[in-house]
Amino acid sequence: MDYELPLRSENSNKGTFGRVLNIAGSDYMPGAAYLSSVSALSAGCGYVFLATEERVINSVSAQTQNIVFAPLSNIEQLLKNTDVLLIGCGISTSKKAENIFKETLKNVPLIPVIIDADGLNILSKWKNPTLAQKLILTPHVKEASRLLGIPVDKIVSDMEYYAKEISKKYNCTTVLKSSTTVVCSKDFEIYINEKQNSALAKAGSGDVLAGIIAGLTAQGLDEFNAAKTGVYLHSLAGEYAKNDLTEFAVMANDQIRYISHAFKKLLN
């Protein structure tokens, strides 16, 4: 399987490699905002703008100085100057989060949109949703069960079939996650990553993957190539982390530290 990496030019600046607007985090899940934002930067994009609650800004800013922060009231303005939208990591399913999610998607310009985590749970209950033309959904099997309205055991029994069903229903690229991961384009092209790694069975892993995919998309990869390359990079990072730390001890922030090792393997 060939994996496509974005082109890098020495004649460049931070604007060259794309801007990610990440709407993520909530009072009880600030870590999701940190993990998804830093992962996008580690995947090579030039900017990440994190729009979130003030308490989350305070929490994340104490851990990194590499992100541009913005209040949720600035989303409409930020959308005018962004290359990809990532929405859903740790936003909760509160009424406020639901309203922000729906209003954002109703007003999003023609840019790629990646929906993860709580965004998927809100989407599953939204009748006649307003969705982007360039869309990536990243459900694990329980979220996929909600999106399709069928039991988890059926999803697990035929991951490829149900990834196609999600792509068909939402006209999107689907990243269906379990111990193996199936990526299905909106045209039903399939990529399967069969590398199983219990070290990745840890809270926050999905936020890291979503951030990687967003970072690659911001640099110009199309939805399917960004998704399959992101899945592969994430699995490689997990392998390197496991080899150094054991499958027991790897945490999501460790996965971020090994993204560079994964890039080195693809670049060699």
Secondary structure, 3 states (H helix, E strand, C coil): CCCCCCCCCCCCCHHHHCEEEEECCCCCCHHHHHHHHHHHHHCCCCEEEEEECHHHHHHHHCCCCCCEEEEHHHHHHHHCCCCEEEECCCCCCCHHHHHHHHHHHHHCCCCCEEECCHHHHHHHCCCCCCCCCCEEECCEHHHHHHHHCCCHHHHHHCHHHHHHHHHHHHCCEEEEECCCEEEECCCCCEEEECCCCHHHCCCCHHHHHHHHHHHHHHCCCCHHHHHHHHHHHHHHHHHHHHHHHHHHHCCHHHHHHCHHHHHHHHHC
